Structures are given as C-alpha cells and as structure tokens.
Amino acid sequence: MTARDVHPEVSSSRRSLARRRIKRNWRLYVMLLPPVIFAVLFLYWPLYGMQMAFKDFSVANGINGSPWVGLKYFRTFVDSYQFWPTIKNTIILNFYELLAGFPIPIVLALLLNSLRSALYRRGVQLILFAPHFLSTVVVVGIMVMLLDPHGGLINQATGFFGAGPIDFLGEPSLFRHIFVWSGVWQSAGYSMVIYLAALAGIDPQLHEAAKVDGASRLRRIWHIDLPGILPVTVVLLVLNMGSILSTGFEKVLLMQNSLNVGVSEVIDTYVYKVGLQSSIPQFSYATAIGVFKSVTALALLLCANWLARRISRHSLF
C-alpha cells in the first residue's frame, strides 16, 4: 500500500499546489523551455549515435541495422601509429594552456579590484573583455597577417633590425606558444569577470578590519581575497580538468599546415579527418575515438574533483 492510497487528500492537495505554482510562474517555465529543448536535441539526442562506436556502421543499413563489433574500433585506435602522437599533442597543448591561461585571469582580477578609480577600472576591463567577442576565424586571420613571412608586421619589424623572415606558423617549435598565448589574449578578460564577481561578494568589513590592524594590500589579498575566491577557483579548475582533452578544434584546424602537423595533430582534428575529411569516411572509428576521449575526460574530471575535495575541501560535487 502506497502513501498515496493512505492519504489521497494529501496527494490531491500537493497536485493542486503544484498546478497553482505553475500557473503563477508560467512565464518562468516558458523561458526555461528553449534551453531544455536545446539540451534534449543537441546534448542528449546525439548520445543515441554513440552505439556506432560498437558497430560496423553502414550507411545502407543504418545505425540499428549495422552489425555489432564490440571494442574493435577502440583496439584499432589504441594500436594505431597515430595514438600516442595525438594523445601526447593533446595533453601537452591543453596542460600548457591550463598553466598559462588559468592563473592570469586571477591575477588580472586581483589587480583590477585594487584600482581605486572606477572609471579607469571599467575602461581597462572593457579593453580586456573585448577580444572575447572576436570569432576564432578573425583571431587566426589577424595572426596570419601579423606573422606572415612575406610582409607580416612582425617580420617587417624584425627585418628592420637585419633579421631574416621567420615562418612562425610553419615552425613546429613555435606552434604551441602561438596557439596558447593568442588564446590567453582572447579569453583572459572573459574569465576574469567570474573572479571579479567572486571578489565583489567578499564582505568589505573584512578589509576595513584588516586596514585597522595595519595589514598591507598584499597581505589583504593573500589572507582575504584569495581565500574568498578559492571555491570559485577550485570549481573552474575541476571543470578545466574535465575538458583537458578538448582542444579548440576550429583554431587548431585553421592554424594547422603540413609543416606543423607533427605537433598540431590533436584528437579532435584526427577525428574530423578520419570521420569526415577522408576519401572513405570511417564513421565508427571516428565515433570510437570520440567516446574514448569522453570517457577519459570523465575519469580526469572525477579524479580532479576527488583531489580538490581532499586538499581544499571544495569541490564541484
């Protein structure tokens, strides 16, 4: 016997209360509808296609009609000569990006929060925030124009001092630096806003009390500001660890050429090539690589969340 059978009047009262609540807040539910539809169509419905990784997919037979092959394509990827180079390039590029790009927004937020002039602070914040609105194509186009070995601004400047032209985008040793630091330039201002919001939530009385005790600005940053933004920092770090295998696909593909492909071939570009760009598309193989990347990223996310909870007692979940 269920609770509904025992107390039908209570159940009816709850349903009536829920209907009144929905009727009263119908505008909020209507606003919630588009993101829910978007999530279902573009985030959950594609999960149906994941079974292609375990099937020998044929366009003629469709997903349901194709035969099961188990872990065949996962073993093919692990045994392929491209496995270690793509994994190595992906990990190096993402760790480099994490080490360079994660602390800079925190430093910028702390410096900006220390400025006394509100007008100057807003101006600097606007300048730092603006590159985020540039598309990846525009950013890569700017880099190509600046770094072009024949007439690029950088090579013209170095040529003025007698240096020869340098093919920056064709030099494998420079690819990672150009990729990472152009990304930092583009995204640091946007990431900084999150930390500024966290700093705004710190009680000003803590700073006033510290000033009365004679604490310098650096001591207040160390003992008040940094602990105040620590939960946000940990959550963003855990989220970044979860996407450690997801490189900026469009940017890597646009910057990639035959000279730097040895260090720029990452998992995402490799999936695109074997799945769509190849003369004989291998949909099952590409899907298996994508599933492998997602499972590995999930494991990294769980490990990072566990470590964060053990070390700082703050975690994502």
C-alpha angles and dihedrals in degrees: 000000000000130000088250091060092048097046109024092159090058092051092048091049091053093050090049091049091050092050091050090048092051091046091050094048100033092130091061091049091050090051089050093052100077096053090045091052090046092051093048095047101040105024108031105025092058088059086076088069092057089088087073086078089066096042137069091241119214123184090216094054098037126216096298095044097048117101122253116249101175115215095344096122093044089056090046091055095046091048095045122106089237094060101086097036093052093044091047094047092047095049095044093047094047096044090048089050091048094049093046101036104038103063097038096072089050092052092046091049092050092048093046091047089055094058114106099201108082092196093052091045092053091047093052091044091053092050092049093044097049099077090062090072093057114099120239091248091056093047092051090045090054090049092049091052094046096044100038108134089217108058102338116149094240094051091046089053094048090043089058087065093047099262119140123243117280124207095219097178092045095051109093094204091058100044097086094047092050093046096048100042094044086053091050090051091051101043108027094085093051093047089047091064091066092056091044088056090050091049090050089059094060113107108254089213089072090061092044091052091048091051090052089052090052099252115164123230092260092051091050090051091049098044102031114018100042095047088045094058095036096101091051090045093052093048093050091046091052091048090049090051089054091057095042091118095047109089123184093276098191094048095047091048093049093048094043121104137159092271098055100031090106091069100024100055104107132168095267095051091044091053090050092051098047094039104042114000098051119100087235105037113218102205096170093048092049091048091050091054090049092050090047090053093048094049092048091048090050090052091050091048092052092047092049091047091050092048092047091051092049096045106034102013088233121107144156093250 
